[in-house]
Amino acid sequence: FPVTILVLFSADNVDNTIVNLAKSEVVRRDNIISQLRKELDAAYKLLHTDENITNIVYGINNVNFDTVPKWLDNDNNDTDILVPCIMLGDVHLGSTVKSDEINYKNEFNTAIAIERVNTVVDDFISITTKKLSLFKYPGVVLFLMGDMIDGNLPHSYNEGDATQVEQVIDMVNLISQQINKLKVVFGKVTVFAVTGNHSRLSPHRPKTKGRVLDSLEAIAFMFLDNIFKEDKDISFIFNKSDEIYCTINNRRFCILHGDTLKGSSDAIAGPITGIMRGAIKKQSSGARSGTPFDTLLLGHYHTHWVTDSLIITNSIKGWDTFAKSINIPYSEPGTTMFMINNHGDIIFGTNIKCRDRQKQTVVNDKHITLF
């Protein structure tokens, strides 16, 4: 006869068996996660250290960096001819600022950023063609000064309203629209572009080494260059360095985002003292290294400053919680423009403030001016 053997489990035995199985599964999954992390780290290091793979991903090696158009050095003695220049920097597409967190001094998101860029370029065109209509313009120079997108730096205090991919797409669309707009008015457009610190794929990489090949802005620059590569009237210039040297009517410029500038600040005078010290050091270093320049162009500092030797563009983003937290002086959002005559003199420079500063917001049934 068949014998039935009954194995009786106590409640404790059942509980112990379940716990042991769960522990075993946790250990197994931890091992899988650990292995995947090792493989991911290895792939990341390979991507950022193997130059061939990096070049395939970003395509930067295929960009022609030395196509500076001849019209930028005009030997005509006509004093009515000027080269108009507009600087766009620190747009921070994808970033958000909530007005109630900074005493209603600013409000910002992607839609506002796009509106601000469009209006300051429109105002730049109006100033040059209507307010200064007696002058002639052989073309226009657009400087893209970095931090055009917000990226994902860990110290960012803002939640953001767009992914990094969306930021790149928005940037390409927005800047290509401005270039087309400028071409219609001025005929020739030359764009100089440097990367900022916010667009780095890895925030832990050195600020200068491999900077462009590790930047989402560089991808956007490459797309923009490809869009206009067949147009002989549009030149798009950027390179693998964090800086660009160029000459306009014999005036030598160094174009730099500004986060790599070395200089100490002054507790009373604020950041401009440190910026000036850094600019002097940069000028001295440039002279010693064979790249002397007359004027340093900067972004990064979200403020406006124009002198013969130093020009800092204002930011499209404006004041935010990060600036407030470290007591950076308040500055209204805007951008900087200037003119260069045929002798290389900077004869006019101004801050184009964003027009939305007059908009109202409602708080507790009271209208409060944002700016």
Legacy VTK file of the C-alpha trace (Angstrom):
# vtk DataFile Version 3.0
C-alpha trace
ASCII
DATASET POLYDATA
POINTS 371 float
0.000 0.000 0.000
1.239 3.553 -0.754
2.518 5.377 2.260
1.668 9.032 2.695
4.210 10.993 4.628
2.972 14.205 6.137
5.564 16.883 6.862
4.251 19.367 9.309
5.611 22.941 9.248
5.211 25.153 12.210
4.358 28.832 11.729
7.901 29.715 12.720
9.341 27.419 10.060
7.173 29.020 7.375
8.159 32.543 8.449
11.849 31.679 8.489
11.649 30.115 5.042
9.972 33.222 3.565
12.487 35.532 5.229
15.422 33.503 3.929
14.005 33.459 0.407
13.447 37.239 0.538
16.994 37.834 1.774
18.352 35.647 -0.990
16.374 37.579 -3.607
17.567 40.924 -2.226
21.181 39.758 -2.355
20.716 38.506 -5.918
19.224 41.816 -7.057
21.902 43.838 -5.256
24.537 41.856 -7.137
22.792 42.541 -10.452
22.515 46.275 -9.667
26.163 46.404 -8.634
27.235 44.732 -11.867
25.085 47.060 -13.954
26.581 50.080 -12.208
30.088 48.838 -12.952
29.196 48.349 -16.618
27.555 51.791 -16.771
30.607 53.460 -15.210
32.893 51.628 -17.647
30.749 52.723 -20.615
30.648 56.314 -19.343
34.436 56.455 -18.950
34.875 54.943 -22.405
32.505 57.494 -23.931
34.306 60.423 -22.357
37.895 59.248 -22.788
37.891 57.574 -26.179
38.276 60.481 -28.611
37.068 58.495 -31.620
33.796 57.535 -29.924
33.317 61.070 -28.619
33.798 62.507 -32.085
31.270 60.081 -33.541
28.690 61.016 -30.897
29.093 64.768 -31.120
30.451 65.258 -34.624
32.469 68.260 -33.514
35.522 67.322 -35.568
33.575 67.917 -38.761
32.952 71.590 -37.981
35.054 74.189 -39.776
36.326 76.544 -37.061
38.254 79.067 -39.149
35.689 80.532 -41.537
35.713 84.090 -40.163
34.128 86.231 -42.919
36.160 89.008 -44.500
33.472 91.644 -44.001
34.369 91.740 -40.281
37.597 93.557 -41.128
36.502 96.557 -43.156
39.208 98.974 -44.333
36.640 101.467 -45.641
37.106 104.923 -44.111
33.402 105.739 -44.268
32.565 106.876 -40.725
28.876 106.087 -41.252
29.571 102.341 -41.409
29.230 100.432 -38.114
29.247 96.758 -37.147
26.293 96.131 -34.790
26.812 93.402 -32.180
24.304 91.709 -29.884
25.189 89.318 -27.063
22.778 86.591 -25.949
23.743 84.696 -22.833
22.394 82.948 -19.765
19.045 82.246 -21.380
18.740 79.081 -19.254
16.051 77.448 -21.367
14.299 74.849 -19.216
14.774 76.702 -15.948
11.959 78.124 -13.827
11.776 80.917 -11.261
8.748 81.305 -9.016
8.153 84.970 -8.303
6.816 84.451 -4.782
10.127 82.839 -3.763
12.195 85.952 -4.589
9.952 88.796 -3.439
8.192 89.049 -6.814
11.325 90.429 -8.490
11.262 87.961 -11.382
9.272 85.130 -12.912
10.727 82.729 -15.424
10.049 79.602 -17.456
10.692 78.344 -20.991
7.814 80.326 -22.518
9.035 83.549 -20.879
12.615 82.835 -22.028
11.493 82.440 -25.642
9.415 85.633 -25.459
12.313 87.588 -23.944
14.815 86.475 -26.589
12.413 87.390 -29.374
11.657 90.830 -27.922
15.278 91.825 -27.178
16.325 90.867 -30.717
13.357 92.834 -32.086
14.371 95.811 -29.935
17.981 95.492 -31.134
16.768 95.626 -34.726
14.572 98.627 -33.913
17.444 100.508 -32.234
19.860 99.929 -35.111
17.502 100.497 -38.029
15.192 103.178 -36.618
16.848 104.989 -33.712
20.266 104.851 -35.424
18.988 104.830 -38.982
21.653 107.238 -40.294
24.320 104.558 -40.049
25.110 101.803 -42.554
25.581 98.173 -41.534
27.628 95.665 -43.588
26.226 92.826 -41.474
25.597 91.884 -37.850
27.463 89.883 -35.202
25.622 87.616 -32.768
27.556 86.387 -29.724
26.128 83.313 -27.961
27.745 83.595 -24.550
26.904 80.228 -22.978
24.312 78.805 -20.577
21.744 79.028 -23.337
20.155 75.981 -21.673
19.841 75.206 -17.971
21.184 71.632 -18.029
21.081 69.743 -14.751
23.861 70.991 -12.493
23.351 69.605 -8.969
23.490 73.052 -7.337
20.553 74.339 -9.383
17.770 75.509 -7.074
15.118 75.303 -9.778
12.841 72.433 -10.704
12.763 73.227 -14.415
10.027 72.659 -16.977
11.918 70.843 -19.759
14.247 67.880 -20.099
17.769 68.385 -21.404
16.757 67.030 -24.821
13.820 69.447 -24.958
16.158 72.276 -23.960
18.480 71.523 -26.892
15.544 71.368 -29.313
14.128 74.653 -27.989
17.534 76.296 -28.262
18.091 75.218 -31.867
14.628 76.397 -32.887
14.875 79.701 -30.995
18.367 80.696 -32.151
17.764 79.665 -35.763
14.706 81.952 -35.774
16.810 84.858 -34.497
19.537 84.240 -37.092
16.962 84.221 -39.897
15.420 87.407 -38.492
18.797 89.147 -38.389
19.671 88.032 -41.917
16.501 89.564 -43.348
17.471 92.944 -41.856
21.282 93.006 -42.092
22.035 90.630 -44.969
25.105 88.996 -43.379
25.235 87.312 -39.975
28.293 86.030 -38.127
27.718 83.967 -34.993
30.405 83.324 -32.373
29.404 80.714 -29.800
30.989 79.511 -26.544
29.666 76.909 -24.136
28.628 77.642 -20.563
28.981 75.655 -17.375
25.320 74.599 -17.083
25.299 72.562 -20.294
27.966 70.051 -19.223
26.832 66.431 -19.396
28.998 65.637 -16.387
29.110 68.389 -13.753
32.161 66.741 -12.203
34.428 67.157 -15.227
37.064 69.920 -15.179
35.737 73.279 -16.364
38.062 73.477 -19.373
39.383 70.000 -20.260
37.085 68.337 -22.793
34.556 71.085 -22.153
33.005 71.307 -25.618
32.895 67.571 -26.222
31.033 67.206 -22.923
28.487 69.940 -23.605
24.883 69.773 -24.753
25.274 73.313 -26.094
27.983 72.012 -28.451
25.428 69.615 -29.922
23.022 72.530 -30.450
25.840 74.580 -32.042
26.591 71.719 -34.420
22.927 71.489 -35.422
22.799 75.252 -36.027
25.986 75.122 -38.095
24.486 72.343 -40.221
21.256 74.290 -40.700
23.091 77.296 -42.174
26.132 75.648 -43.759
24.802 76.205 -47.306
24.112 79.895 -46.697
27.177 81.945 -47.662
25.850 84.988 -45.804
25.736 83.192 -42.447
28.878 82.071 -40.601
28.708 79.990 -37.432
31.973 79.870 -35.487
32.822 77.786 -32.414
35.629 75.436 -31.418
36.791 72.916 -28.833
38.094 75.549 -26.459
36.200 77.412 -23.760
37.168 80.670 -25.500
37.271 82.229 -28.968
39.615 84.932 -30.237
38.417 87.079 -33.128
39.030 90.462 -34.739
36.395 92.971 -35.824
37.721 96.038 -37.654
41.150 95.444 -36.108
39.755 95.302 -32.578
40.762 92.033 -30.923
38.215 90.196 -28.788
38.408 87.270 -26.396
34.986 85.604 -26.006
34.505 83.637 -22.788
31.480 82.460 -20.833
33.062 83.561 -17.560
32.917 80.638 -15.141
36.645 79.938 -15.653
37.712 83.517 -14.996
40.031 83.675 -11.989
39.606 86.622 -9.663
38.641 87.385 -6.073
35.632 89.483 -5.117
35.417 92.509 -2.856
32.936 92.591 0.015
32.035 96.234 -0.657
32.352 96.648 -4.426
30.728 93.285 -5.106
31.539 90.879 -7.944
32.753 93.509 -10.422
36.049 93.892 -8.520
36.784 90.192 -8.846
35.714 90.202 -12.492
38.037 93.101 -13.260
40.932 91.358 -11.507
40.230 88.185 -13.453
40.005 90.155 -16.711
43.391 91.757 -16.104
44.925 88.351 -15.375
43.340 86.970 -18.541
44.663 89.848 -20.626
48.163 89.369 -19.233
48.021 85.627 -19.856
46.789 86.188 -23.420
49.647 88.572 -24.165
52.224 86.078 -22.862
50.706 83.155 -24.787
50.584 84.984 -28.122
46.831 85.694 -28.093
46.601 89.344 -27.009
43.205 91.028 -27.063
41.720 94.465 -26.516
38.280 93.585 -25.138
37.057 90.641 -23.084
33.438 89.552 -23.654
31.727 87.686 -20.800
28.407 86.196 -19.769
27.816 84.110 -16.611
27.482 86.966 -14.108
23.875 87.931 -14.907
24.706 91.640 -14.940
25.513 94.394 -17.466
28.848 96.174 -17.834
30.365 97.991 -20.830
33.872 99.465 -21.035
36.503 99.469 -23.763
38.340 96.553 -22.162
35.460 94.550 -20.671
31.867 93.907 -21.739
29.552 91.695 -19.684
26.171 90.795 -21.096
23.085 90.806 -18.949
21.079 87.587 -18.586
17.775 86.671 -20.158
16.870 84.623 -17.088
17.385 87.411 -14.576
17.483 87.145 -10.797
16.693 83.768 -9.229
16.760 81.909 -5.922
20.415 80.953 -6.339
21.449 84.589 -6.879
19.325 85.601 -3.902
20.840 82.909 -1.678
24.407 84.139 -2.229
23.472 87.835 -2.225
24.296 88.653 -5.848
23.059 92.208 -6.542
19.684 92.358 -8.252
19.728 92.988 -12.005
16.768 93.161 -14.348
16.787 90.621 -17.198
18.073 91.853 -20.525
20.923 91.659 -23.011
23.820 93.813 -24.159
24.493 95.393 -27.543
27.341 97.554 -28.839
28.688 99.069 -32.074
32.156 99.014 -33.613
33.297 101.645 -36.101
35.836 101.177 -38.901
38.687 102.165 -36.579
37.836 99.404 -34.109
36.358 101.757 -31.516
33.395 100.700 -29.396
31.304 103.832 -29.804
27.987 102.714 -28.353
26.960 100.104 -25.805
23.697 99.665 -23.962
21.580 97.242 -21.975
18.382 96.161 -23.732
15.998 95.353 -20.898
13.308 92.729 -21.378
9.969 94.368 -21.967
7.992 91.979 -19.741
9.376 93.805 -16.673
6.204 95.926 -16.712
3.877 92.948 -16.416
1.743 92.672 -13.323
1.078 89.751 -11.045
-1.831 89.449 -8.606
-1.110 88.573 -4.967
-3.885 88.697 -2.390
-6.023 90.794 -4.742
-3.222 93.371 -5.099
-1.321 94.138 -8.283
2.439 93.954 -7.839
4.909 94.983 -10.527
7.377 92.173 -11.160
10.323 94.488 -11.883
LINES 1 372
371 0 1 2 3 4 5 6 7 8 9 10 11 12 13 14 15 16 17 18 19 20 21 22 23 24 25 26 27 28 29 30 31 32 33 34 35 36 37 38 39 40 41 42 43 44 45 46 47 48 49 50 51 52 53 54 55 56 57 58 59 60 61 62 63 64 65 66 67 68 69 70 71 72 73 74 75 76 77 78 79 80 81 82 83 84 85 86 87 88 89 90 91 92 93 94 95 96 97 98 99 100 101 102 103 104 105 106 107 108 109 110 111 112 113 114 115 116 117 118 119 120 121 122 123 124 125 126 127 128 129 130 131 132 133 134 135 136 137 138 139 140 141 142 143 144 145 146 147 148 149 150 151 152 153 154 155 156 157 158 159 160 161 162 163 164 165 166 167 168 169 170 171 172 173 174 175 176 177 178 179 180 181 182 183 184 185 186 187 188 189 190 191 192 193 194 195 196 197 198 199 200 201 202 203 204 205 206 207 208 209 210 211 212 213 214 215 216 217 218 219 220 221 222 223 224 225 226 227 228 229 230 231 232 233 234 235 236 237 238 239 240 241 242 243 244 245 246 247 248 249 250 251 252 253 254 255 256 257 258 259 260 261 262 263 264 265 266 267 268 269 270 271 272 273 274 275 276 277 278 279 280 281 282 283 284 285 286 287 288 289 290 291 292 293 294 295 296 297 298 299 300 301 302 303 304 305 306 307 308 309 310 311 312 313 314 315 316 317 318 319 320 321 322 323 324 325 326 327 328 329 330 331 332 333 334 335 336 337 338 339 340 341 342 343 344 345 346 347 348 349 350 351 352 353 354 355 356 357 358 359 360 361 362 363 364 365 366 367 368 369 370
